[in-house]
Every structure is written in structure tokens, then in C-alpha cells.
Amino acid sequence: MLIPLPNARVVVIVLNWNGAAVLPACLDALRAQTGVEFAALIVDNGSDDGSRAMAQHAYPEMDLLALPHNLGFAAGNNAGIEHVWRENPTVEFVALLNNDTCAQPAWLAELLTALTDRPDAGMAASKILQWDGQQPPATIDTAGDLFYTYGLAGKRGSGAPACAYAAPGDVFGACPAAALYRVTLLHQIGLFDPLFFAYNEDVDLAFRAQLMGWHCAYVPTAVCWHRVSFSAQRLSDRTLIWTKRNTLWVLVKNMPALLLLWYAPRIVLHFVLSDLAWMLRGRVAPVLRGRWQALCGLRAMLRQRANIQATRLLSRRELRARLSAPAMDYLRQRTALR
């Protein structure tokens, strides 16, 4: 049930950018949530397709934060979270939901139950299913995110039948298309890095959470349908640039030095092979631009790294246990943009 933002223990933030075609389904599903009281905040990222006005008039019970222009996924969600903190300093949980999702009725209640039962978990990951906007989905988009020893994050269970991955457990991180975060965690480790703009900002946040000893709970009963990459599909060159830049930044900021050296051969091999594969498909310019931007931002990442590594609580041995290393697993994820 929706309640006013200042009174809410739980707030759901829906980041919208030009989502007129998909936003109503998302907000209707949010209205239909059962078993939990919560507030909803729509953060409009400078839309120019009328979706902001539509949301304001058709969903008056949901708060609206209108940003002057597109700040990107990271800074846009940060603006929403900071707005929530100003309006409600006692909020305990913040959920993020993409505008191209359709959360099933028990989605939020199941995530909240999982974090309430797991004080060691700072975030909860949904079972997100690939949706075409019409038929009920048959396959998984992600059952929580993993981080591989060759230096990249991956979608757990991607392409598997929707009924798979039915057991709860721990994963490395939560896809922020549909995830719940404990406010205590966010106060401790900070929000998304706005320099990332979009892509892998969630991996960076999850890595920082892991380094501080937090767990991420996978909740298979928290089901959300997702029209994957609706907002980014028109910006394919830019998404490739951001991805090639941000994957390197995640490692520079977060991987402890000795582990980075230990895994360096497989990391370098995978990065080189991945870059060559994209360039052979004719994507030379965005790959090179992404890597160049990564190098240009290296100083800023190293400054952040100094603080992250100085304050981390997780030992290298414990972190290694939380990383995934299935042989050549990336070949089974070749459809993912990495």
C-alpha cells in the first residue's frame, strides 16, 4: 500500500528517462504491490517525451522529482536517494526499479522480508525475467549478479528457464533494475559513483559492499519482469564506451593489489579478446574511446581506491571465496555487453 514519503520505512525509486511507452506498466505494477507499506518516488531524468507530465497527472499519489537534464543512471538514482533522505531521514530501505520493469505483486514484500531476516545482508537481488512487454516471460535475465576472476561481472542464470534458480542464497550483487538496499549500507559505503554515468555502477557499489563485509541476498520469490535495455538500446555506441571504461574502473577501485596481480593474466587475456571481438564486428571507435576514457580517469579512480582499500574489512582470502571462477564461463554470456 502506498503511503506518504515522510512516513515510509521503505521507499521505491523509479528512474525514468523518455519512458512514455513503458512507464505506465511499471507504475501500475507498483500500485498493485501487496503485503507492505511503502512510498514511491519517480525521478525523471530530463525526459522530453511527455512521460514526466503523464506520471505527474496519472499517478498523483507518487512523489515526483524532476531533474533538469539526463544525469545518467548513477547520478539520477543518487539524486532520488538523496531526496528521500532529505524528506525522510528515518527511512530504512530504498528499492530501485527501472521504468521498463513490471514487478510482480509480492516483489517488494519478499525483498523486505529477506533483508529483515538477514541483518548481515545490505542488499537483496530479485529474480528478473526477460520480458517482451506482452507474453509472460519464459527465461531469466538475472538471478543475482556474480563477479568472475577474469575481471567482469556476469548475470547469474541468464537464459535459463524462468523456473530455475528457485533456491535463495548469496550472490555478489543485485541488478538495480529491481533491487532493495539497506540505508545503513548506503550511508557506510556511499552511493553510485556518478563518474560511471551508466553501466557497472552497480558492480562498483556491490564490490564496495562486499569489501566492507556485507552480503547480498538472492530472493527467488521476488520476481520482476524486465524489458532489457529499453532505455539504452538507442545508444549502443555510447553503452559500449561506458562499459569498456567502467569495467576497468571497477577493478582499479576495488580489487586488492595482490589479488589483482594474481588474476592479472586471465584479466588481461579476457579484456584483449573481448576488445578484439568487438573491433572485428566493426566497433573499433567505441572500444578505443572507452579504454582511452578509462585511462584518462585513472587518477580519480586511484584516489578513490586509496580510501576503499584503507577501510575495507574483508580479507583477501574471504574475497576470493566470494568470487566466481567457472572455466570459460564468459562464452556462455556472449550476448551480454561486457
C-alpha positions, 0 to 999 in steps of 0.5 A: 500500500502506498503511503506518504514519503515522510512516513515510509520505512521503505521507499521505491525509486523509479528512474525514468528517462523518455519512458512514455511507452513503458512507464505506465506498466511499471507504475501500475505494477507498483500500485498493485504491490501487496503485503507492505507499506511503502512510498514511491518516488519517480525521478525523471531524468530530463525526459522530453517525451511527455512521460514526466507530465503523464506520471505527474497527472496519472499517478498523483499519489507518487512523489515526483522529482524532476531533474533538469537534464539526463544525469545518467543512471548513477547520478539520477538514482543518487539524486532520488536517494538523496531526496528521500533522505532529505524528506525522510531521514528515518527511512530504512530501505530504498528499492530501485526499479527501472521504468521498463520493469513490471514487478510482480505483486509480492516483489517488494514484500519478499525483498523486505522480508529477506533483508529483515531476516538477514541483518548481515545482508545490505542488499537483496537481488530479485529474480528478473525475467526477460520480458517482451512487454506482452507474453509472460516471460519464459527465461531469466535475465538475472538471478543475482549478479556474480563477479568472475576472476577474469575481471567482469561481472556476469548475470547469474542464470541468464537464459535459463528457464524462468523456473530455475534458480528457485533456491535463495542464497548469496550472490555478489550483487543485485541488478538495480533494475529491481533491487532493495538496499539497506540505508545503513549500507548506503550511508557506510559505503556511499552511493553510485559513483556518478563518474560511471554515468551508466553501466557497472555502477552497480558492480562498483557499489556491490564490490564496495559492499562486499569489501566492507563485509556485507552480503547480498541476498538472492530472493527467488520469490521476488520476481520482476519482469524486465524489458532489457535495455529499453532505455539504452538500446538507442545508444549502443555506441555510447553503452559500449564506451561506458562499459569498456571504461567502467569495467576497468574502473571497477577493478582499479577501485576495488580489487586488492593489489595482490589479488589483482596481480594474481588474476592479472593474466586471465584479466588481461587475456579476457579484456584483449579478446573481448576488445578484439571481438568487438573491433572485428564486428566493426566497433573499433571507435567505441572500444578505443574511446572507452579504454582511452576514457578509462585511462584518462580517469585513472587518477580519480579512480586511484584516489578513490581506491586509496580510501576503499582499500584503507577501510575495507574489512574483508580479507583477501582470502574471504574475497576470493571465496566470494568470487566466481571462477567457472572455466570459460564461463564468459562464452556462455554470456556472449550476448551480454555487453561486457 
